[in-house]
Amino acid sequence: MLLRADHPEYPLSPSAVWGREAPLVVEIGFGDGRFTAALAEERPDWNLLAIDISAGSLSRAIGRLVAGRVTNVRLFHGPAEFALRQLVPPSSLTRIYVNFPDPWPKARHEENRLLRAEFLTRVATRLAPGGALWLTTDHDEYWQFALGEARTTGLYSIDEREPPAALLATKYALKWKFTGRTFHHVVFTKTAEAREPWPVLPRPPMPHALMEGELPELARFDKQVLKIEGGSVVLLEALRRIEDGGYVFLAHVEEHGIVQQVLLEARPTPRGLHVGLANFAAPIATDGVQAAVGWLVGWFEARGLRTVQRWYRDVAAHELGAGGRRDEPAS
């Protein structure tokens, strides 16, 4: 039922994942899964892909779907933009449901809203001709924002409707139902093709390097920020490995709608010092991760280590600084 970010095949093959060919429908933000389960029961002829970034929502939805013996739903825990780009084949979606998305009401947070023109343009590459995105919200300003953004793309017809009863049985609809809030519902139907494709990101090998030299003793490690095309990399902290005296570095990587917390490692091996991406929590070796490994190798080179071999892609990264401090060797 649960799809992983490191799924061996991008994009998904519906026949392999669901065991059949059927209309493919996505729900973005499944909450506790009650709408997902009801939709699966109502439309057993659909293949449903439900996406949410909340671990709590994932746990609740799995419990509900297992209890209901639902077989036509697959869940993805992670960002919607990543799932649509990597997992969904182009021009394959019959429908997308977006129910009560986070409105990000403050003006300075507007860029965090899901239904921006850029996102809607990309979504059009995944919708089949005549496919539609259904939006339901209780937030007046977000409603107007989404309508304006969809018009800007020129890719959709816009049909404002009364929300279907099933959409008012979701977690957040029930929460606000008795407060007198107005619910808005609109169907954005794809009427044109996006000018630019939205290709699946390539799957490069796990990036690493083999180095020679002694690992430095560090009293502290200061946060490092790298700017890359389409995102950023933040190396947050370094931790000493007990078993072999190596280091683990925690990094936060954001790029093209993909957000990852990854571990980099520097550990001794019989062949030399291995520096690269640790195989932990199903990491994806994106450009940002490649840049983080490249920076770490350079960081060790500046401390006297020598690189023997490299197995990572050079990615342009601009170093934004380390919080005004430098790392210092232990005394």
NUBA-169403 format. One line per 5 residues: number of its first residue (from 1); their letters; for each residue x, z, y of C-alpha. Coordinates in pm, whole numbers. Example, Ala and Ser with C-alpha at 12.3 -4.5 7.8 and 13.67 -1.06 7.14 Angstrom:
BEGIN
1	AS	1230,780,-450 ~ 1367,714,-106 $
This chain:
BEGIN
1	MLLRA	0,0,0 ~ 286,76,241 ~ 506,-209,365 ~ 863,-129,470 ~ 1051,-268,767 $
6	DHPEY	1323,-389,531 ~ 1078,-586,319 ~ 1279,-841,121 ~ 1078,-1139,247 ~ 1003,-1233,609 $
11	PLSPS	738,-1339,686 ~ 512,-1196,418 ~ 367,-1408,143 ~ 1,-1301,116 ~ -13,-1409,-247 $
16	AVWGR	287,-1186,-326 ~ 179,-886,-117 ~ -198,-888,-181 ~ -194,-1086,-504 ~ -422,-1352,-360 $
21	EAPLV	-478,-1597,-75 ~ -749,-1477,164 ~ -820,-1458,540 ~ -550,-1239,696 ~ -669,-977,949 $
26	VEIGF	-462,-723,1143 ~ -564,-389,1291 ~ -329,-247,1554 ~ -352,132,1583 ~ -551,247,1279 $
31	GDGRF	-567,616,1379 ~ -698,816,1085 ~ -797,502,894 ~ -1173,549,899 ~ -1239,209,1062 $
36	TAALA	-979,49,834 ~ -1150,185,524 ~ -1496,82,644 ~ -1377,-267,731 ~ -1208,-304,391 $
41	EERPD	-1531,-206,219 ~ -1737,-440,437 ~ -1499,-734,393 ~ -1343,-718,46 ~ -1269,-1090,84 $
46	WNLLA	-1012,-1020,362 ~ -646,-925,332 ~ -601,-642,586 ~ -273,-540,749 ~ -309,-215,947 $
51	IDISA	-31,-109,1187 ~ 40,224,1358 ~ 346,400,1502 ~ 221,752,1428 ~ 348,923,1112 $
56	GSLSR	51,1158,1124 ~ -191,865,1137 ~ -11,705,845 ~ -49,1017,630 ~ -420,1055,712 $
61	AIGRL	-493,686,657 ~ -316,678,320 ~ -517,978,203 ~ -843,817,312 ~ -766,477,157 $
66	VAGRV	-643,625,-171 ~ -951,845,-196 ~ -1170,540,-134 ~ -975,332,-388 ~ -921,61,-128 $
71	TNVRL	-716,-228,-267 ~ -714,-495,6 ~ -527,-298,279 ~ -154,-280,341 ~ -17,-33,597 $
76	FHGPA	286,-70,822 ~ 440,227,1003 ~ 611,91,1314 ~ 569,-113,1634 ~ 298,-379,1639 $
81	EFALR	525,-637,1803 ~ 778,-609,1522 ~ 512,-632,1251 ~ 349,-938,1405 ~ 681,-1112,1460 $
86	QLVPP	847,-1039,1127 ~ 567,-990,876 ~ 291,-1229,983 ~ 331,-1604,920 ~ 267,-1833,1220 $
91	SSLTR	-92,-1951,1270 ~ -218,-1733,986 ~ -439,-1464,1142 ~ -815,-1487,1144 ~ -859,-1180,1362 $
96	IYVNF	-677,-893,1530 ~ -850,-563,1608 ~ -718,-346,1892 ~ -936,-37,1914 ~ -885,214,2197 $
101	PDPWP	-519,138,2273 ~ -313,381,2480 ~ -404,287,2841 ~ -78,415,2996 ~ -275,493,3315 $
106	KARHE	18,560,3550 ~ 134,255,3747 ~ 500,313,3658 ~ 410,301,3288 ~ 218,-29,3303 $
111	ENRLL	502,-212,3126 ~ 431,0,2816 ~ 80,-138,2774 ~ 28,-345,2463 ~ -196,-620,2597 $
116	RAEFL	37,-769,2854 ~ 48,-1144,2911 ~ 382,-1170,2729 ~ 242,-1000,2419 ~ -79,-1203,2423 $
121	TRVAT	124,-1524,2450 ~ 328,-1423,2145 ~ 17,-1318,1954 ~ -121,-1669,2003 ~ 160,-1802,1780 $
126	RLAPG	29,-1586,1494 ~ -343,-1653,1537 ~ -489,-1949,1351 ~ -675,-2207,1563 ~ -999,-2036,1662 $
131	GALWL	-863,-1695,1562 ~ -948,-1407,1791 ~ -828,-1070,1918 ~ -1106,-811,1950 ~ -1043,-537,2206 $
136	TTDHD	-1251,-223,2243 ~ -1165,44,2503 ~ -1322,320,2709 ~ -1069,285,2993 ~ -1208,82,3285 $
141	EYWQF	-875,0,3449 ~ -708,-101,3125 ~ -1008,-319,3048 ~ -968,-509,3376 ~ -593,-528,3322 $
146	ALGEA	-632,-685,2977 ~ -884,-940,3104 ~ -648,-1043,3382 ~ -348,-1069,3150 ~ -541,-1285,2901 $
151	RTTGL	-654,-1519,3179 ~ -294,-1551,3297 ~ -185,-1695,2961 ~ -438,-1978,2964 ~ -452,-1953,2585 $
156	YSIDE	-785,-1779,2528 ~ -1153,-1801,2597 ~ -1294,-1465,2703 ~ -1628,-1339,2572 ~ -1739,-996,2694 $
161	REPPA	-1988,-838,2456 ~ -2150,-512,2360 ~ -1923,-335,2111 ~ -2039,-363,1749 ~ -2161,-37,1603 $
166	ALLAT	-1872,-22,1354 ~ -1620,-12,1638 ~ -1791,294,1783 ~ -1730,488,1462 ~ -1352,500,1512 $
171	KYALK	-1165,824,1573 ~ -1140,781,1951 ~ -1488,634,1997 ~ -1638,939,1830 ~ -1419,1162,2046 $
176	WKFTG	-1551,1013,2371 ~ -1902,916,2262 ~ -2074,1227,2394 ~ -1893,1240,2729 ~ -2091,956,2880 $
181	RTFHH	-1801,712,2891 ~ -1865,339,2902 ~ -1726,137,2615 ~ -1598,-215,2679 ~ -1561,-488,2420 $
186	VVFTK	-1418,-838,2452 ~ -1326,-1120,2215 ~ -1021,-1324,2315 ~ -1047,-1646,2111 ~ -741,-1868,2086 $
191	TAEAR	-807,-2208,2246 ~ -453,-2343,2294 ~ -106,-2318,2144 ~ 173,-2120,2311 ~ 445,-2344,2455 $
196	EPWPV	728,-2149,2294 ~ 745,-2042,1929 ~ 810,-1681,1836 ~ 1058,-1715,1552 ~ 1123,-1451,1292 $
201	LPRPP	1447,-1265,1367 ~ 1722,-1351,1119 ~ 1821,-1097,858 ~ 2201,-1059,886 ~ 2408,-857,636 $
206	MPHAL	2474,-489,695 ~ 2738,-482,971 ~ 3062,-294,911 ~ 3440,-306,949 ~ 3740,-181,756 $
211	MEGEL	3991,9,969 ~ 4325,186,927 ~ 4436,510,1091 ~ 4343,875,1124 ~ 4003,975,1252 $
216	PELAR	4035,1166,1581 ~ 3920,1525,1607 ~ 3641,1534,1864 ~ 3534,1837,2061 ~ 3231,1648,2193 $
221	FDKQV	3076,1303,2213 ~ 2901,1189,2529 ~ 2593,970,2518 ~ 2676,601,2555 ~ 2430,340,2685 $
226	LKIEG	2467,-31,2615 ~ 2257,-308,2767 ~ 2193,-611,2546 ~ 1974,-916,2584 ~ 1617,-804,2536 $
231	GSVVL	1688,-435,2508 ~ 1929,-146,2498 ~ 2133,73,2265 ~ 2186,446,2318 ~ 2446,625,2104 $
236	LEALR	2321,980,2125 ~ 2557,1209,1935 ~ 2829,1237,1672 ~ 2814,1473,1375 ~ 3092,1566,1136 $
241	RIEDG	3039,1485,768 ~ 3112,1791,553 ~ 3188,1612,229 ~ 3465,1377,347 ~ 3550,1468,707 $
246	GYVFL	3402,1147,846 ~ 3150,1112,1129 ~ 2786,1009,1159 ~ 2661,869,1491 ~ 2294,872,1584 $
251	AHVEE	2179,564,1777 ~ 1849,465,1937 ~ 1803,87,1949 ~ 1525,-97,2136 ~ 1503,-477,2148 $
256	HGIVQ	1230,-739,2150 ~ 964,-482,2066 ~ 1161,-330,1780 ~ 1250,39,1803 ~ 1488,196,1553 $
261	QVLLE	1667,526,1507 ~ 1972,438,1301 ~ 2281,612,1171 ~ 2629,466,1208 ~ 2909,608,1000 $
266	ARPTP	3285,635,990 ~ 3402,752,648 ~ 3723,730,448 ~ 3726,511,137 ~ 4005,418,-109 $
271	RGLHV	4049,89,80 ~ 4056,241,428 ~ 3816,370,691 ~ 3464,225,667 ~ 3289,196,1005 $
276	GLANF	2940,53,1015 ~ 2568,95,967 ~ 2471,368,722 ~ 2214,275,459 ~ 1961,535,567 $
281	AAPIA	1587,504,646 ~ 1571,128,580 ~ 1762,4,887 ~ 1732,-355,1007 ~ 2062,-511,1115 $
286	TDGVQ	1933,-661,1441 ~ 2146,-774,1736 ~ 2123,-426,1885 ~ 2254,-268,1568 ~ 2533,-528,1550 $
291	AAVGW	2625,-442,1910 ~ 2629,-70,1830 ~ 2868,-124,1537 ~ 3090,-350,1751 ~ 3105,-87,2024 $
296	LVGWF	3192,187,1775 ~ 3473,-21,1623 ~ 3612,-80,1974 ~ 3578,290,2050 ~ 3794,376,1748 $
301	EARGL	4043,101,1837 ~ 4086,264,2179 ~ 4184,580,1993 ~ 4462,419,1794 ~ 4287,287,1483 $
306	RTVQR	4346,-72,1370 ~ 4079,-310,1243 ~ 4171,-480,917 ~ 3850,-678,856 ~ 3519,-724,1038 $
311	WYRDV	3178,-803,890 ~ 2951,-799,1194 ~ 2832,-1043,1456 ~ 2972,-1019,1809 ~ 2682,-949,2044 $
316	AAHEL	2721,-937,2421 ~ 2672,-579,2537 ~ 2723,-431,2883 ~ 2827,-67,2882 ~ 2620,126,3135 $
321	GAGGR	2817,449,3111 ~ 2844,782,2939 ~ 2668,1022,3169 ~ 2972,1066,3394 ~ 3192,1218,3124 $
326	RDEPA	3436,1101,2863 ~ 3484,1230,2512 ~ 3781,1461,2479 ~ 4003,1539,2179 ~ 3991,1887,2039 $
331	S	4275,2115,2138 $
